[in-house]
Amino acid sequence: MNFPWAICLARSDAACLASLRLSNGVQVAQADELIWLRGRSGDEHLARALRGLPALARYEWLGNDQLRRLGTRIPSGTRPPLHWQALGEWLRVDLPAAAIPACEPPPVPLRIIRSDEERVADLLLTSLSEWTQFASETAEVRLRRLQFAVDAGARVLVLGRPLPPLPGQRFVLHRSIAVPAGFGWYPAVAADVLMARLGVSPEALVLWHEDGTLTRLHAEQFVQATRSAVRATAQAFATRA
């Protein structure tokens, strides 16, 4: 396309001009329901883009603003007086209005709830007297699978499998969170999320009781279960009493 040109198209087809936004030397003007384009020349890329427009008419732009419709030999009229501007300035990108942010919902409190999921217990909370009697009667090979920790109230937390058949409360371990057997939590977030929410490190252990209270322990508080270790613990409490 090595000649001055002009094109008119319906205003309703203005969106089609977006593909020409970065083309140099293209001007645009509006006249009622028509849009006019013009240019002094153009390369093959521009010519191909212009051929793809739904033009109502295509002209060669002659001197004195005369227009000759392509395919004819006689000028068919004079280009109307219009206000011309660069196509890149006339086409403006309208960004969508920012949406008003929704109200942040209130946080859902974590709570312990009953669960129908059956899982093997990993911990047993029992008394020191029950634990001492069991350790004195059971085989050492059975004790080797267990660890235990004792609190100031002479309650023993036994960790391992299989747990001894003693009276007490059993807990199921989820990573570092232990909940009573037959219980879970709501919302049902992953154990890693729960640990982060409660501030529990991988080396720690938290007992989440039915009443919602937490008991925090550290791995160093557990000792290997042996007859001698259990006997020494019982003797220390007897001396204290």
Secondary structure, DSSP 8 states (H G I E B T S, - for coil): --S-EEEEEEGGGGGGGGGGTT-TT-EEEEETTEEEEEES---HHHHHHHHTS--SEEEEE-GGGEEEETT-SS--EE------EEHHHHS-------------------EEEE--------EEEEEHHHHHHHHHHS-HHHHTTEEEEE-TTSEEEEEESS--S-SSEEEEEETTEEEETTEEEES---HHHHHHHHT--TTEEEEE-TTS-EEEEEGGG-EE--HHHHHHHHHHHHHH-
